[in-house]
């Protein structure tokens, strides 16, 4: 894998997790709920990621219709057949696909974003992308606590394929503290996610 020249953007793929059931949100599919500007929540998160990451994949359930969720027909999708088992299982499905994708052989890292976090600042995403390394875990920090997204260098992808259940990747981060770097950002959006309908109703307009 060749290293990019100094100043050249890193080859990072954005992985947007959107295969969860979101039962706390209520009867409506959270991913289709409208932002204050009228855009569906998932579509807003994907558009925000696409502005910083030329490569992206949206992780959906087997029976999801991307266009019904407000996504463009050509949006690259990964199906997560084990999504009902939890976040860790969805991550494992996603990274098994990434590891085997010939289009990503030169990709140094994957940025794991949540499909219900639409207010990440473009500057945050760009700084994380440019700081990616194949042997590093990178995450943003604001107001003395880390947030999302988390970038996993390619060296950690095999461990991510072995996840199960709903624990997510916290265990991987804990095992590799010495290879985890936190990037200070002026971006409260790294902590803003939409869990219930009231969160969306209270959301101030944000990018995109």
Backbone as a chain_set.jsonl record, in Angstrom:
{"seq": "XXXXXXXXXXXXXXXXXXXXXXXXXXXXXXXXXXXXXXXXXXXXXXXXXXXXXXXXXXXXXXXXXXXXXXXXXXXXXXXXXXXXXXXXXXXXXXXXXXXXXXXXXXXXXXXXXXXXXXXXXXXXXXXXXXXXXXXXXXXXXXXXXXXXXXXXXXXXXXXXXXXXXXXXXXXXXXXXXXXXXXXXXXXXXXXXXXXXXXXXXXXXXXXX", "coords": {"N": [[0.855, -1.197, 0.0], [0.74, 2.091, -0.988], [1.899, 5.167, 0.407], [0.137, 8.276, 0.652], [1.176, 11.357, -0.881], [2.61, 14.178, 0.884], [0.148, 16.384, 2.079], [-1.747, 15.411, 0.368], [-5.066, 14.173, 0.178], [-6.087, 11.51, 2.344], [-6.885, 8.119, 1.5], [-9.776, 7.192, 2.464], [-12.557, 5.334, 3.477], [-15.93, 6.039, 4.115], [-18.129, 4.624, 6.391], [-21.374, 4.279, 6.897], [-23.486, 3.612, 9.417], [-26.62, 2.237, 9.408], [-28.464, 0.272, 9.998], [-29.863, -0.4, 12.213], [-32.698, -1.07, 14.421], [-33.91, 1.035, 15.776], [-35.887, 1.357, 17.839], [-36.555, 3.045, 19.933], [-37.322, 5.426, 18.832], [-39.929, 5.393, 17.997], [-42.985, 4.699, 16.126], [-42.496, 5.566, 13.516], [-40.1, 5.188, 10.876], [-36.986, 6.019, 11.773], [-34.925, 6.778, 10.078], [-36.134, 7.955, 7.934], [-37.307, 10.162, 8.945], [-37.912, 13.678, 9.044], [-35.53, 16.279, 8.794], [-35.061, 19.616, 10.236], [-34.811, 21.243, 7.945], [-36.151, 19.778, 6.068], [-34.984, 17.557, 4.836], [-34.602, 13.993, 4.712], [-33.472, 12.215, 7.609], [-31.404, 10.175, 7.454], [-30.517, 10.558, 4.81], [-29.492, 13.14, 5.029], [-27.307, 12.72, 6.755], [-25.755, 11.056, 5.141], [-25.209, 12.715, 2.93], [-23.679, 14.674, 4.181], [-21.423, 13.174, 4.956], [-20.501, 12.382, 2.43], [-19.466, 14.708, 1.374], [-16.977, 14.928, 2.488], [-15.753, 12.473, 2.241], [-14.868, 10.805, -0.528], [-15.273, 8.12, -1.078], [-17.797, 5.97, 0.041], [-19.933, 3.843, 2.035], [-23.141, 2.669, 2.752], [-24.649, 1.08, 5.398], [-27.172, -1.199, 5.508], [-30.232, -2.966, 6.386], [-31.217, -6.259, 5.199], [-33.749, -6.147, 3.985], [-34.219, -3.507, 3.386], [-35.161, -0.693, 1.393], [-33.229, 1.383, -0.375], [-33.92, 3.755, -1.824], [-36.442, 4.347, -0.82], [-35.706, 5.231, 1.619], [-34.769, 7.689, 1.113], [-32.367, 7.846, -0.213], [-30.036, 8.246, -2.925], [-30.307, 6.473, -6.068], [-27.855, 5.371, -6.854], [-26.358, 5.048, -4.573], [-23.771, 3.513, -2.77], [-24.238, 0.468, -1.167], [-24.033, -1.649, 1.677], [-25.213, -4.728, 2.707], [-26.45, -5.923, 5.784], [-26.813, -8.83, 7.052], [-26.986, -9.803, 9.653], [-27.968, -7.824, 11.243], [-30.05, -7.686, 13.104], [-28.973, -8.736, 15.369], [-27.507, -6.805, 16.636], [-25.383, -3.856, 17.104], [-22.62, -4.533, 16.988], [-22.704, -6.843, 15.403], [-23.627, -5.782, 12.996], [-21.452, -4.141, 12.343], [-19.509, -6.135, 11.972], [-20.532, -7.481, 9.707], [-20.339, -5.364, 7.876], [-17.554, -4.814, 7.774], [-16.519, -7.235, 6.938], [-17.361, -7.18, 4.322], [-15.946, -4.908, 3.405], [-13.252, -5.732, 3.653], [-13.089, -7.645, 1.667], [-13.449, -6.203, -0.647], [-12.38, -5.36, -3.782], [-12.107, -2.784, -4.741], [-11.186, -1.311, -2.686], [-8.571, -1.784, -2.003], [-6.381, -0.089, -1.652], [-7.146, 1.528, 0.37], [-6.682, 3.277, 3.368], [-8.006, 3.51, 5.803], [-11.12, 3.26, 7.614], [-13.873, 5.287, 8.213], [-16.143, 5.204, 10.699], [-19.365, 6.08, 10.833], [-22.432, 7.163, 12.351], [-25.751, 6.771, 11.285], [-27.618, 8.463, 12.383], [-26.533, 10.862, 13.077], [-26.442, 13.856, 12.088], [-25.121, 16.312, 12.205], [-22.368, 16.733, 12.09], [-19.466, 18.672, 11.753], [-18.112, 19.842, 8.658], [-15.375, 20.509, 8.742], [-14.441, 18.952, 10.834], [-14.768, 16.333, 9.83], [-13.044, 16.453, 7.637], [-10.55, 16.901, 8.888], [-10.25, 14.554, 10.37], [-10.206, 12.65, 8.32], [-7.822, 13.406, 7.004], [-5.975, 12.819, 8.928], [-5.81, 10.096, 9.059], [-4.352, 6.868, 9.466], [-2.971, 3.672, 8.613], [-2.41, 2.081, 10.845], [-3.657, 3.145, 13.043], [-6.142, 4.203, 15.395], [-8.508, 6.686, 15.306], [-10.233, 9.357, 16.765], [-12.623, 12.018, 17.336], [-12.551, 14.723, 19.778], [-14.35, 16.672, 22.041], [-15.227, 19.161, 24.367], [-14.053, 17.803, 26.51], [-14.649, 15.102, 26.143], [-14.719, 12.108, 24.126], [-16.083, 11.529, 20.81], [-18.049, 10.816, 17.903], [-17.293, 10.63, 14.348], [-15.508, 7.422, 14.438], [-12.341, 6.544, 13.308], [-10.955, 3.714, 11.899], [-7.918, 2.333, 11.297], [-6.626, 0.31, 8.622], [-5.32, -1.901, 9.68], [-6.875, -2.771, 11.775], [-9.166, -3.822, 10.763], [-9.587, -6.693, 10.424], [-10.161, -7.484, 13.109], [-12.536, -6.145, 13.522], [-14.26, -7.536, 11.862], [-14.816, -9.709, 13.391], [-16.564, -9.057, 15.383], [-19.537, -9.264, 17.445], [-22.982, -9.378, 18.539], [-24.215, -6.593, 20.517], [-22.291, -4.862, 21.424], [-20.615, -3.2, 20.012], [-17.611, -1.486, 18.959], [-16.116, -0.9, 21.198], [-14.497, -2.567, 22.762], [-12.344, -3.147, 21.077], [-11.145, -0.653, 20.814], [-10.392, -0.284, 23.491], [-8.51, -2.324, 23.797], [-6.437, -1.404, 22.295], [-5.25, 0.989, 23.223], [-2.808, 2.341, 23.099], [-2.521, 2.85, 20.452], [-4.466, 4.535, 19.789], [-5.636, 7.704, 18.987], [-6.763, 10.897, 19.965], [-8.439, 13.623, 18.56], [-8.637, 16.987, 19.037], [-11.463, 18.975, 18.557], [-13.532, 21.723, 17.552], [-16.429, 21.207, 17.776], [-19.516, 20.552, 18.584], [-21.236, 18.819, 17.355], [-20.247, 16.23, 17.252], [-21.3, 14.881, 19.321], [-23.997, 14.817, 18.961], [-26.733, 12.973, 18.519], [-29.672, 11.362, 17.22], [-32.043, 9.992, 19.054], [-34.691, 9.775, 19.985], [-37.963, 10.976, 18.972], [-38.301, 13.542, 19.974], [-35.729, 14.55, 20.088], [-35.151, 15.153, 17.436], [-37.092, 17.07, 16.91], [-36.144, 19.122, 18.48], [-33.834, 19.835, 17.302], [-31.443, 22.109, 16.14], [-31.02, 23.94, 13.055], [-28.529, 22.549, 10.955], [-25.491, 21.631, 9.222], [-25.783, 19.215, 6.549]], "CA": [[0.0, 0.0, 0.0], [1.57, 3.287, -1.082], [1.48, 6.291, 1.234], [-0.122, 9.481, -0.125], [2.143, 12.44, -0.736], [2.254, 15.164, 1.908], [-0.876, 17.309, 1.634], [-2.75, 14.722, -0.442], [-6.069, 13.552, 1.049], [-5.972, 10.082, 2.57], [-7.936, 7.28, 0.927], [-10.571, 6.712, 3.587], [-13.947, 5.05, 3.137], [-16.894, 6.308, 5.176], [-19.086, 3.538, 6.595], [-22.482, 4.897, 7.629], [-24.29, 2.544, 9.997], [-28.043, 2.593, 9.401], [-29.198, -0.99, 9.946], [-30.505, -0.654, 13.501], [-34.159, -1.018, 14.456], [-34.308, 2.356, 16.293], [-37.198, 1.19, 18.476], [-36.836, 4.152, 20.855], [-37.821, 6.587, 18.107], [-41.377, 5.3, 17.832], [-43.487, 3.906, 15.004], [-41.913, 6.025, 12.26], [-38.715, 4.809, 10.606], [-36.171, 7.186, 12.101], [-34.077, 7.153, 8.95], [-36.945, 8.749, 7.005], [-37.821, 11.346, 9.644], [-37.442, 14.895, 8.388], [-34.744, 17.301, 9.471], [-35.726, 20.924, 10.191], [-34.824, 21.755, 6.574], [-36.982, 18.934, 5.226], [-34.278, 16.407, 4.3], [-34.649, 12.822, 5.585], [-32.336, 12.161, 8.525], [-30.293, 9.381, 6.923], [-30.005, 11.219, 3.613], [-28.679, 14.278, 5.478], [-26.051, 12.199, 7.269], [-24.98, 10.538, 4.011], [-24.73, 13.862, 2.16], [-22.612, 15.293, 4.96], [-20.24, 12.315, 4.836], [-20.031, 12.362, 1.045], [-18.709, 15.931, 1.101], [-15.611, 14.77, 2.996], [-15.21, 11.167, 1.884], [-15.306, 10.417, -1.87], [-15.753, 6.743, -1.009], [-18.634, 5.684, 1.198], [-20.833, 2.707, 2.009], [-24.227, 2.785, 3.728], [-24.973, -0.252, 5.894], [-28.614, -1.327, 5.659], [-30.758, -4.315, 6.556], [-31.458, -6.977, 3.944], [-35.033, -5.814, 3.369], [-34.357, -2.058, 3.222], [-35.153, -0.095, 0.065], [-32.484, 2.641, -0.21], [-34.64, 4.926, -2.351], [-37.522, 4.663, 0.12], [-35.082, 5.924, 2.745], [-34.329, 9.004, 0.658], [-31.024, 7.774, -0.778], [-29.941, 8.217, -4.38], [-30.26, 5.095, -6.555], [-26.486, 4.871, -7.02], [-25.657, 5.023, -3.29], [-23.184, 2.199, -2.478], [-24.871, -0.112, 0.017], [-23.645, -2.956, 2.212], [-26.298, -5.37, 3.447], [-26.032, -6.51, 7.06], [-27.799, -9.879, 7.345], [-27.07, -10.086, 11.087], [-28.244, -6.553, 11.917], [-30.959, -7.859, 14.24], [-28.203, -9.163, 16.534], [-26.942, -5.652, 17.306], [-24.418, -2.989, 16.429], [-21.401, -5.265, 16.697], [-22.962, -7.742, 14.285], [-23.673, -4.945, 11.79], [-20.076, -3.774, 12.038], [-18.829, -7.314, 11.435], [-21.007, -7.652, 8.336], [-19.815, -4.282, 7.045], [-16.111, -4.915, 7.561], [-16.272, -8.406, 6.108], [-17.533, -6.709, 2.947], [-14.846, -4.005, 3.071], [-12.009, -6.495, 3.514], [-13.115, -8.37, 0.406], [-13.796, -5.31, -1.758], [-11.158, -5.022, -4.535], [-12.022, -1.345, -4.977], [-10.663, -0.667, -1.481], [-7.281, -2.383, -1.643], [-5.449, 0.964, -1.262], [-7.777, 2.356, 1.395], [-5.885, 3.181, 4.588], [-8.817, 3.499, 7.016], [-12.567, 3.399, 7.462], [-14.519, 6.165, 9.188], [-17.442, 4.646, 11.078], [-20.313, 7.127, 11.197], [-23.782, 6.723, 12.68], [-26.716, 7.381, 10.385], [-28.503, 9.407, 13.081], [-25.721, 12.004, 13.534], [-26.378, 14.673, 10.875], [-24.585, 17.654, 12.439], [-20.907, 16.766, 12.15], [-18.928, 19.783, 10.974], [-17.219, 19.423, 7.568], [-13.988, 20.642, 9.15], [-14.125, 17.781, 11.652], [-14.619, 15.17, 8.958], [-11.831, 16.627, 6.844], [-9.379, 16.734, 9.742], [-10.136, 13.132, 10.679], [-9.776, 11.982, 7.075], [-6.426, 13.712, 6.701], [-5.124, 12.245, 9.961], [-5.923, 8.642, 9.06], [-3.174, 6.026, 9.25], [-3.416, 2.271, 8.619], [-2.206, 1.427, 12.142], [-4.127, 4.078, 14.069], [-7.561, 4.497, 15.635], [-8.588, 8.141, 15.48], [-11.586, 9.834, 17.052], [-12.636, 13.427, 17.743], [-12.814, 15.024, 21.183], [-14.886, 18.013, 22.272], [-15.741, 19.354, 25.732], [-13.437, 16.809, 27.392], [-15.075, 13.719, 25.927], [-14.648, 11.695, 22.728], [-17.349, 11.339, 20.123], [-18.05, 10.123, 16.608], [-17.031, 9.232, 13.987], [-14.241, 6.802, 14.801], [-11.623, 6.026, 12.153], [-10.181, 2.515, 12.173], [-6.943, 1.996, 10.285], [-6.85, -0.994, 8.008], [-4.774, -2.954, 10.531], [-7.889, -3.213, 12.737], [-10.349, -4.346, 10.085], [-9.887, -8.094, 10.75], [-10.816, -7.572, 14.408], [-13.909, -5.66, 13.388], [-15.081, -8.591, 11.234], [-15.093, -10.745, 14.386], [-17.482, -8.558, 16.403], [-20.856, -9.887, 17.52], [-23.849, -8.778, 19.539], [-24.531, -5.166, 20.473], [-21.292, -4.102, 22.171], [-19.892, -2.277, 19.162], [-16.157, -1.635, 18.859], [-15.452, -0.366, 22.391], [-13.459, -3.488, 23.2], [-11.178, -2.989, 20.213], [-10.501, 0.598, 21.215], [-9.77, -0.499, 24.799], [-7.332, -3.189, 23.656], [-5.379, -0.741, 21.524], [-5.163, 2.36, 23.718], [-1.567, 2.977, 22.675], [-2.612, 3.177, 19.028], [-5.656, 5.381, 19.647], [-5.346, 9.131, 19.122], [-7.942, 11.758, 19.982], [-8.219, 14.894, 17.875], [-9.478, 18.045, 19.592], [-12.222, 19.705, 17.546], [-14.533, 22.676, 18.049], [-17.595, 20.681, 17.063], [-20.44, 19.811, 19.447], [-21.964, 17.833, 16.562], [-19.739, 14.877, 17.441], [-22.088, 14.27, 20.396], [-25.427, 15.009, 18.687], [-27.411, 11.911, 17.784], [-31.128, 11.418, 17.306], [-32.534, 8.738, 19.619], [-36.158, 9.807, 20.073], [-38.543, 12.005, 18.104], [-38.094, 14.856, 20.583], [-34.384, 15.017, 19.719], [-35.224, 15.726, 16.107], [-37.894, 18.279, 16.999], [-35.362, 20.157, 19.144], [-32.57, 20.027, 16.593], [-31.235, 23.376, 15.428], [-30.509, 23.725, 11.693], [-27.107, 22.255, 10.901], [-25.061, 21.168, 7.912], [-25.933, 20.068, 5.383]], "C": [[0.888, 1.243, 0.0], [1.006, 4.404, -0.218], [1.188, 7.5, 0.356], [0.962, 10.523, 0.109], [1.659, 13.427, 0.317], [1.247, 16.162, 1.336], [-1.961, 16.667, 0.779], [-3.765, 14.06, 0.471], [-5.858, 12.044, 1.164], [-7.151, 9.346, 1.931], [-8.671, 6.606, 2.083], [-11.986, 6.461, 3.096], [-14.823, 5.36, 4.353], [-17.914, 5.17, 5.212], [-20.2, 4.08, 7.485], [-23.424, 3.802, 8.105], [-25.747, 2.974, 10.101], [-28.913, 1.348, 9.337], [-29.925, -1.313, 11.244], [-32.014, -0.5, 13.438], [-34.696, 0.312, 14.974], [-35.673, 2.323, 16.975], [-37.557, 2.364, 19.385], [-37.477, 5.341, 20.137], [-39.339, 6.58, 17.969], [-41.737, 4.527, 16.573], [-42.855, 4.303, 13.674], [-40.483, 5.51, 12.112], [-37.843, 6.046, 10.78], [-35.387, 7.685, 10.9], [-34.806, 8.033, 7.936], [-37.493, 10.015, 7.648], [-37.16, 12.603, 9.088], [-36.665, 15.806, 9.318], [-35.5, 18.634, 9.435], [-35.785, 21.524, 8.788], [-35.602, 20.909, 5.605], [-36.314, 17.687, 4.682], [-34.418, 15.211, 5.24], [-33.355, 12.684, 6.385], [-31.161, 11.38, 7.943], [-29.687, 10.042, 5.695], [-29.124, 12.409, 3.977], [-27.324, 13.806, 5.981], [-25.151, 11.699, 6.137], [-24.408, 11.686, 3.179], [-23.585, 14.563, 2.876], [-21.316, 14.489, 4.845], [-19.649, 12.369, 3.441], [-19.21, 13.598, 0.694], [-17.254, 15.817, 1.539], [-14.942, 13.489, 2.517], [-15.719, 10.762, 0.5], [-15.808, 8.979, -1.941], [-16.642, 6.592, 0.223], [-19.471, 4.437, 0.942], [-21.886, 2.931, 3.084], [-24.661, 1.379, 4.112], [-26.464, -0.312, 6.219], [-28.998, -2.776, 5.937], [-31.064, -4.951, 5.197], [-32.72, -6.502, 3.231], [-35.236, -4.317, 3.168], [-34.33, -1.67, 1.749], [-34.446, 1.254, 0.171], [-33.244, 3.871, -0.695], [-35.788, 5.322, -1.442], [-36.992, 5.386, 1.351], [-34.534, 7.286, 2.35], [-32.945, 9.018, 0.047], [-31.074, 7.737, -2.303], [-29.802, 6.776, -4.853], [-28.86, 4.517, -6.654], [-25.686, 4.872, -5.714], [-25.075, 3.633, -3.034], [-23.695, 1.667, -1.132], [-24.196, -1.427, 0.38], [-24.84, -3.5, 2.985], [-25.733, -6.062, 4.688], [-27.039, -7.581, 7.46], [-27.96, -10.192, 8.824], [-27.405, -8.83, 11.9], [-29.134, -6.718, 13.134], [-30.226, -8.298, 15.506], [-27.496, -8.002, 17.235], [-25.879, -4.939, 16.508], [-23.136, -3.722, 16.064], [-21.557, -6.182, 15.505], [-23.028, -6.969, 12.972], [-22.272, -4.509, 11.37], [-19.316, -4.946, 11.425], [-19.245, -7.571, 9.992], [-20.367, -6.615, 7.415], [-18.335, -4.481, 6.753], [-15.721, -6.196, 6.832], [-16.397, -8.043, 4.635], [-16.37, -5.819, 2.527], [-13.553, -4.763, 2.813], [-11.949, -7.195, 2.163], [-13.378, -7.518, -0.814], [-12.534, -4.919, -2.525], [-11.015, -3.537, -4.814], [-11.369, -0.613, -3.808], [-9.285, -1.173, -1.087], [-6.265, -1.337, -1.195], [-6.007, 1.886, -0.184], [-7.073, 2.163, 2.727], [-6.728, 3.048, 5.848], [-10.29, 3.591, 6.644], [-13.091, 4.286, 8.581], [-15.904, 5.624, 9.473], [-18.323, 5.775, 11.601], [-21.66, 6.502, 11.526], [-24.786, 7.481, 11.822], [-27.67, 8.35, 11.041], [-27.725, 10.585, 13.663], [-25.505, 12.943, 12.348], [-25.626, 15.986, 11.009], [-23.074, 17.704, 12.616], [-20.389, 17.875, 11.241], [-18.026, 19.263, 9.857], [-15.747, 19.502, 7.948], [-13.535, 19.456, 10.014], [-13.869, 16.562, 10.777], [-13.343, 15.266, 8.128], [-10.571, 16.404, 7.66], [-9.163, 15.269, 10.104], [-9.642, 12.359, 9.461], [-8.278, 12.179, 6.855], [-5.462, 13.162, 7.746], [-5.109, 10.728, 9.99], [-4.583, 7.973, 8.78], [-3.627, 4.571, 9.335], [-3.276, 1.571, 9.956], [-2.675, 2.288, 13.305], [-5.657, 4.044, 14.164], [-7.636, 5.972, 15.979], [-10.034, 8.53, 15.759], [-11.536, 11.279, 17.54], [-12.949, 13.579, 19.227], [-13.279, 16.467, 21.297], [-15.461, 18.059, 23.687], [-15.315, 18.201, 26.646], [-14.004, 15.4, 27.253], [-15.039, 13.369, 24.44], [-16.035, 11.511, 22.136], [-17.168, 10.561, 18.833], [-17.79, 11.125, 15.488], [-15.698, 8.742, 14.528], [-13.624, 6.23, 13.529], [-10.769, 4.837, 12.59], [-9.236, 2.268, 11.005], [-7.123, 0.57, 9.8], [-6.324, -2.148, 8.867], [-5.813, -3.535, 11.489], [-9.11, -3.845, 12.075], [-10.612, -5.813, 10.388], [-10.563, -8.265, 12.109], [-12.267, -7.13, 14.339], [-14.807, -6.704, 12.736], [-15.478, -9.66, 12.24], [-16.056, -10.283, 15.474], [-18.811, -9.303, 16.347], [-21.677, -9.139, 18.556], [-23.964, -7.269, 19.391], [-23.467, -4.297, 21.127], [-20.556, -3.09, 21.31], [-18.395, -2.522, 19.233], [-15.421, -1.111, 20.083], [-14.308, -1.26, 22.863], [-12.191, -3.37, 22.378], [-10.419, -1.722, 20.586], [-9.766, 0.412, 22.541], [-8.507, -1.34, 24.687], [-6.153, -2.482, 23.001], [-5.233, 0.719, 21.927], [-3.913, 3.065, 23.188], [-1.588, 3.385, 21.206], [-3.851, 4.027, 18.724], [-5.281, 6.836, 19.908], [-6.66, 9.896, 19.108], [-7.579, 13.12, 19.419], [-9.176, 15.934, 18.438], [-10.148, 18.825, 18.466], [-13.187, 20.66, 18.233], [-15.859, 22.343, 17.387], [-18.497, 19.9, 18.011], [-21.23, 18.756, 18.693], [-21.471, 16.419, 16.723], [-20.475, 14.137, 18.553], [-23.592, 14.292, 20.112], [-25.962, 13.843, 17.867], [-28.907, 11.982, 18.078], [-31.627, 10.059, 17.793], [-34.054, 8.662, 19.627], [-36.671, 10.978, 19.246], [-38.324, 13.413, 18.661], [-36.723, 15.407, 20.26], [-34.417, 15.707, 18.374], [-36.005, 17.031, 16.133], [-37.09, 19.435, 17.585], [-34.094, 20.519, 18.402], [-32.529, 21.376, 15.908], [-30.753, 23.067, 14.021], [-29.007, 23.536, 11.713], [-26.758, 21.771, 9.508], [-25.364, 19.678, 7.785], [-27.244, 20.819, 5.447]], "O": [[1.704, 1.419, 0.905], [-0.209, 4.571, -0.119], [1.92, 7.739, -0.605], [1.586, 10.559, 1.169], [0.466, 13.51, 0.61], [1.453, 16.716, 0.256], [-2.981, 17.295, 0.494], [-3.373, 13.435, 1.457], [-5.492, 11.385, 0.19], [-8.258, 9.875, 1.835], [-8.233, 5.58, 2.604], [-12.553, 7.286, 2.379], [-14.493, 4.987, 5.479], [-18.487, 4.803, 4.186], [-19.998, 4.311, 8.677], [-24.082, 3.142, 7.3], [-26.074, 3.943, 10.787], [-29.969, 1.354, 8.706], [-30.536, -2.375, 11.369], [-32.547, 0.122, 12.519], [-35.823, 0.685, 14.648], [-36.52, 3.175, 16.709], [-38.738, 2.649, 19.586], [-38.111, 6.177, 20.78], [-39.962, 7.634, 17.84], [-40.915, 3.797, 16.019], [-42.696, 3.458, 12.793], [-39.746, 5.408, 13.093], [-37.955, 7.006, 10.017], [-35.208, 8.892, 10.731], [-34.177, 8.767, 7.174], [-38.082, 10.852, 6.963], [-35.989, 12.585, 8.708], [-37.065, 16.071, 10.451], [-36.47, 18.772, 8.69], [-36.73, 22.248, 8.477], [-35.716, 21.264, 4.432], [-36.993, 16.83, 4.118], [-34.358, 15.389, 6.457], [-32.273, 13.0, 5.889], [-30.035, 11.876, 7.94], [-28.465, 10.081, 5.555], [-28.12, 12.663, 3.311], [-26.301, 14.417, 5.673], [-23.936, 11.894, 6.17], [-23.249, 11.635, 2.769], [-22.625, 14.998, 2.239], [-20.241, 15.058, 4.657], [-18.428, 12.4, 3.284], [-18.352, 13.542, -0.186], [-16.392, 16.528, 1.022], [-13.718, 13.424, 2.4], [-16.89, 10.409, 0.363], [-16.665, 8.654, -2.764], [-16.282, 7.033, 1.315], [-19.687, 4.032, -0.2], [-21.562, 3.338, 4.2], [-25.003, 0.576, 3.245], [-26.958, 0.416, 7.08], [-28.197, -3.692, 5.75], [-31.155, -4.261, 4.181], [-32.755, -6.458, 2.002], [-36.336, -3.897, 2.808], [-33.579, -2.24, 0.957], [-35.003, 2.187, 0.751], [-33.213, 4.915, -0.045], [-36.082, 6.51, -1.301], [-37.742, 6.072, 2.045], [-33.904, 7.963, 3.162], [-32.392, 10.091, -0.193], [-32.04, 7.252, -2.891], [-29.249, 5.94, -4.139], [-28.684, 3.303, -6.55], [-24.465, 4.715, -5.741], [-25.818, 2.653, -3.077], [-23.592, 2.335, -0.103], [-23.834, -2.217, -0.492], [-25.409, -2.803, 3.825], [-24.681, -6.699, 4.64], [-28.021, -7.278, 8.138], [-28.963, -10.786, 9.22], [-27.154, -8.782, 13.104], [-28.997, -5.971, 14.103], [-30.791, -8.24, 16.598], [-26.941, -8.189, 18.317], [-25.518, -5.344, 15.403], [-22.618, -3.557, 14.96], [-20.649, -6.294, 14.681], [-22.539, -7.445, 11.947], [-21.945, -4.507, 10.183], [-18.564, -4.768, 10.467], [-18.397, -7.851, 9.144], [-19.913, -6.94, 6.318], [-17.905, -4.333, 5.609], [-14.683, -6.231, 6.17], [-15.638, -8.533, 3.799], [-15.858, -5.955, 1.415], [-12.838, -4.466, 1.857], [-10.874, -7.324, 1.578], [-13.518, -8.049, -1.915], [-11.689, -4.213, -1.976], [-9.912, -3.069, -5.096], [-11.036, 0.567, -3.92], [-8.874, -1.002, 0.061], [-5.364, -1.664, -0.423], [-5.404, 2.91, 0.136], [-6.883, 1.032, 3.175], [-6.247, 2.536, 6.859], [-10.651, 3.948, 5.522], [-12.79, 4.064, 9.754], [-16.753, 5.589, 8.582], [-18.067, 6.348, 12.66], [-21.986, 5.424, 11.028], [-24.676, 8.695, 11.655], [-28.456, 9.001, 10.353], [-28.175, 11.231, 14.609], [-24.485, 12.841, 11.667], [-25.497, 16.715, 10.025], [-22.558, 18.634, 13.236], [-20.823, 18.0, 10.096], [-17.249, 18.334, 10.082], [-14.953, 18.66, 7.528], [-12.387, 19.019, 9.93], [-12.881, 15.849, 10.958], [-12.644, 14.27, 7.941], [-9.622, 15.786, 7.178], [-8.027, 14.796, 10.142], [-8.758, 11.511, 9.573], [-7.557, 11.227, 6.555], [-4.264, 13.05, 7.486], [-4.464, 10.132, 10.852], [-3.79, 8.448, 7.968], [-4.575, 4.267, 10.059], [-3.948, 0.568, 10.195], [-2.157, 2.178, 14.416], [-6.36, 3.882, 13.167], [-6.908, 6.451, 16.848], [-10.949, 8.082, 15.067], [-10.527, 11.716, 18.093], [-13.531, 12.691, 19.85], [-12.676, 17.372, 20.721], [-16.1, 17.11, 24.141], [-16.105, 17.694, 27.443], [-13.85, 14.586, 28.163], [-15.295, 14.223, 23.591], [-17.024, 11.359, 22.854], [-16.25, 9.753, 18.698], [-18.034, 12.321, 15.648], [-14.873, 9.52, 15.008], [-14.286, 5.525, 12.767], [-9.969, 4.935, 13.521], [-9.668, 2.027, 9.878], [-7.703, -0.268, 10.491], [-6.841, -3.261, 8.781], [-5.657, -4.66, 11.963], [-9.996, -4.349, 12.766], [-11.77, -6.174, 10.598], [-11.45, -9.108, 12.249], [-13.125, -7.684, 15.026], [-16.002, -6.752, 13.029], [-16.388, -10.444, 11.973], [-16.34, -11.042, 16.4], [-19.162, -9.896, 15.327], [-21.143, -8.365, 19.35], [-23.829, -6.728, 18.293], [-23.705, -3.113, 21.366], [-19.92, -2.187, 21.854], [-17.956, -3.633, 19.533], [-14.21, -0.896, 20.018], [-13.273, -0.767, 23.311], [-11.087, -3.479, 22.911], [-9.19, -1.727, 20.664], [-8.644, 0.893, 22.702], [-7.536, -1.097, 25.403], [-5.008, -2.912, 23.137], [-5.104, 1.592, 21.068], [-3.958, 4.253, 22.866], [-0.758, 4.184, 20.771], [-4.23, 4.211, 17.568], [-4.679, 7.155, 20.932], [-7.562, 9.581, 18.332], [-6.544, 13.694, 19.758], [-10.393, 15.782, 18.329], [-9.484, 19.28, 17.535], [-13.605, 20.423, 19.366], [-16.353, 23.094, 16.546], [-18.275, 18.708, 18.226], [-21.835, 17.882, 19.313], [-22.185, 15.48, 16.372], [-20.309, 12.929, 18.721], [-24.38, 13.833, 20.939], [-25.685, 13.733, 16.673], [-29.336, 12.586, 19.06], [-31.633, 9.088, 17.036], [-34.636, 7.623, 19.318], [-35.905, 11.865, 18.868], [-38.177, 14.367, 17.897], [-36.562, 16.624, 20.164], [-33.775, 16.741, 18.191], [-35.632, 17.992, 15.46], [-37.318, 20.593, 17.236], [-33.358, 21.411, 18.823], [-33.455, 21.749, 15.187], [-30.132, 22.026, 13.806], [-28.29, 24.266, 12.397], [-27.651, 21.527, 8.697], [-25.234, 18.937, 8.759], [-27.555, 21.597, 4.545]]}, "num_chains": 1, "name": "protein.A"}
